[in-house]
């Protein structure tokens, strides 16, 4: 019995020793892989940091932080790129390590993640670029409405901005292979609400400019450049008249009257234009 037990114990120890000897090449390869991988990771990180600093890519982050929905975010383009590259290298090292250890399930899982990353990064890029363009459109609307002196520009600009952002967001999610059926099914209701709000805001905002156009039309119909008139205590010659202002000049200087106020005052015609 003792011999049998000793034989069993000896056989077990021999098998364990053989397993250890067989595993040693894998262990050495794994250690070498980790050392080389860490060195590569360090070199690539330093190279990327210097290259991105020279390229000044963070200026794009400053532009993005000007957008309303990104104002409270710490958006640093160089830092994000470096982190993404670092994690990709780490995943590649992990795949190689799993291959050495013959962990096929881990290899397949990480390979699937890496294969999905281009779609994810493209979707993120689509969303960021789309939001940036939406902000450009919003600023253009604000500038145009301000130049035309139309009220409600901020409301209309925000509606257009968020409408474009929603469309771009759904497009990005679809590209990232995320199911957007629920969002798409309710998109009609969402845009219906936006359209209603836009119509109301535009109607309220354009009311003032329509009023100004009418004031300007009737003012030019009864008054003309070169005519001497008196508005309140100011008497002078009409220098110009449009939908926004009427300008009088006299010996005391140049007087500008908002067209809306002109139509609310009694105007005395002092001297008609010589035909």
URDAKA-V305693 format. One record per residue. PSI is psi as a letter, one per 20 degrees, with the letter a starting at -180 (NA if undefined). OMEGA is omega in radians with two decimals (none if undefined). D_FIRST is the distance of its C-alpha to the first C-alpha in Angstrom with 2 decimals. Layout:
# URDAKA-V305693
PSI&OMEGA&D_FIRST  PSI&OMEGA&D_FIRST
This chain:
# URDAKA-V305693
g&-3.14&0.00  g&3.12&3.80  g&-3.12&5.42  g&3.13&5.05  g&3.11&6.17  h&3.12&8.47  g&3.12&9.63  g&-3.14&10.48  g&3.12&12.16  g&3.11&13.92  g&3.14&15.13  g&3.13&16.42  h&3.11&18.20  g&3.13&19.66  g&-3.14&20.99  g&3.12&22.44  g&3.11&24.04  h&3.11&25.51  g&3.11&26.93  g&3.12&28.44  g&3.14&29.92  h&-3.10&31.23  i&-3.07&32.74  g&3.10&34.50  h&3.12&37.48  g&-3.14&38.02  g&3.13&37.91  g&3.12&40.35  h&3.14&42.58  g&3.13&42.53  g&3.11&43.55  g&3.13&46.27  g&-3.13&47.48  g&3.14&47.81  g&-3.14&49.64  g&3.14&51.99  g&3.12&52.50  h&3.10&53.49  g&3.12&55.86  g&3.14&57.45  g&-3.14&57.73  g&-3.11&59.50  g&-3.12&61.85  g&3.14&62.78  g&3.13&63.42  g&3.14&65.72  g&-3.14&67.52  g&-3.10&68.04  g&3.14&69.27  g&-3.12&71.88  g&-3.14&72.93  h&3.09&73.39  g&3.10&75.30  g&-3.14&77.65  i&3.13&78.08  l&-3.11&78.81  i&-3.12&77.02  i&3.09&77.05  h&3.06&80.70  h&3.08&79.56  h&3.10&77.56  h&3.09&80.73  g&-3.11&82.58  h&-3.13&79.91  i&3.06&79.97  i&3.14&83.69  q&-3.01&82.80  g&-3.03&82.97  i&3.13&79.42  j&-3.02&77.88  h&-3.09&80.04  j&-3.14&77.43  q&3.07&74.57  m&-3.00&73.42  o&3.11&73.66  o&-3.03&72.93  g&-3.09&72.66  g&3.13&71.18  h&3.13&68.41  g&-3.13&67.51  g&-3.14&67.44  g&3.14&65.25  g&3.14&62.76  g&-3.14&62.65  g&3.13&62.04  g&-3.12&59.37  h&3.07&57.44  g&3.11&57.78  g&3.12&56.31  g&3.11&53.46  g&3.10&52.75  g&3.09&52.83  g&3.13&50.39  g&3.10&48.11  g&3.14&48.31  g&3.12&47.42  g&3.11&44.48  h&3.09&43.26  h&3.11&43.66  h&-3.13&41.53  j&3.12&38.78  l&3.07&39.32  n&-3.01&40.36  h&-3.13&42.76  g&3.11&43.69  g&3.13&44.88  g&-3.13&46.77  g&-3.13&48.53  g&-3.13&49.48  h&3.09&50.99  g&3.10&52.70  h&3.12&54.37  g&-3.14&55.53  h&3.13&57.02  h&-3.12&58.71  h&-3.05&60.30  g&3.12&61.61  h&3.10&64.73  g&3.13&65.86  g&-3.14&65.31  h&3.10&67.20  g&3.11&70.00  g&3.12&70.33  g&3.12&70.58  g&3.11&73.17  g&-3.11&75.16  g&-3.10&75.23  g&3.12&76.28  g&3.12&78.95  g&3.12&80.16  h&3.10&80.49  g&3.11&82.32  h&3.09&84.77  h&3.11&85.22  h&3.09&86.16  g&3.12&88.65  g&3.13&90.24  g&3.13&90.39  h&3.10&92.14  g&3.11&94.55  g&3.13&95.46  g&-3.13&95.97  g&-3.12&98.19  g&-3.12&100.19  h&3.10&100.79  g&3.12&101.73  h&3.13&104.21  i&3.14&105.71  l&3.11&105.68  p&3.09&103.71  r&3.10&101.89  j&-3.08&98.38  h&-3.11&97.02  g&3.13&93.90  g&-3.12&92.98  g&3.12&93.59  g&3.11&91.74  h&3.13&88.67  g&3.13&88.75  g&-3.13&88.89  g&-3.09&86.17  h&3.08&83.69  g&3.12&84.61  h&3.14&83.82  g&3.13&80.65  g&3.13&79.41  g&3.13&80.09  h&3.13&78.38  g&3.11&75.44  g&3.10&74.91  g&3.13&75.21  g&3.13&72.60  g&3.09&70.18  g&3.12&70.64  h&3.11&69.97  j&3.10&66.77  k&3.07&65.78  p&-3.08&66.06  p&3.14&67.44  k&-3.08&70.98  g&-3.12&72.07  g&3.13&72.70  g&-3.11&74.78  h&-3.13&76.65  h&-3.13&77.47  j&-3.08&79.03  h&-3.14&80.71  g&3.12&83.99  g&-3.12&84.20  g&-3.11&83.36  h&3.04&85.98  g&3.11&88.45  g&3.09&88.19  g&-3.11&88.56  g&3.10&91.58  g&3.13&93.22  h&3.13&92.72  g&-3.12&93.98  g&3.13&97.07  g&-3.12&97.90  g&-3.13&97.35  h&3.12&99.37  g&3.12&102.13  h&-3.10&102.39  h&-3.08&102.16  i&-3.13&104.74  g&-3.10&107.24  g&-3.11&108.50  h&3.06&108.99  g&3.11&110.82  g&3.12&113.06  g&3.11&113.73  g&3.12&114.58  g&3.10&117.10  g&3.13&118.58  h&-3.14&118.93  g&-3.11&120.54  h&3.09&123.17  g&3.12&123.82  h&3.13&124.51  h&-3.08&126.68  h&-3.12&128.98  r&-3.12&128.62  q&3.12&128.74  p&-3.12&128.22  i&-3.14&131.42  p&3.09&132.58  p&-3.11&133.64  r&3.09&132.17  p&3.10&131.59  o&-3.07&128.31  c&3.13&128.67  i&-3.06&130.27  p&3.08&129.27  p&-3.14&131.75  a&-3.12&131.13  p&-3.14&130.83  o&3.12&127.84  g&3.11&125.88  q&3.12&123.03  p&3.12&121.63  a&-3.08&118.37  i&-3.07&115.83  g&-3.06&114.57  q&2.92&117.42  p&-3.05&121.20  p&3.06&122.55  q&3.05&126.00  q&3.03&127.70  a&-3.11&130.77  h&-3.13&132.22  i&3.12&129.66  b&-3.04&126.69  p&-3.09&124.20  p&-3.11&123.03  p&3.14&120.06  p&3.00&119.91  p&-3.05&116.91  h&3.12&118.20  g&3.13&116.99  h&3.13&119.18  g&-3.11&122.12  i&3.11&122.15  i&-3.10&122.09  q&3.04&125.18  p&-3.10&128.86  p&3.10&129.87  p&3.09&133.50  o&-3.09&134.74  g&-3.08&137.10  p&3.08&138.07  r&3.11&137.32  p&3.10&136.50  p&3.13&139.59  NA&none&139.63
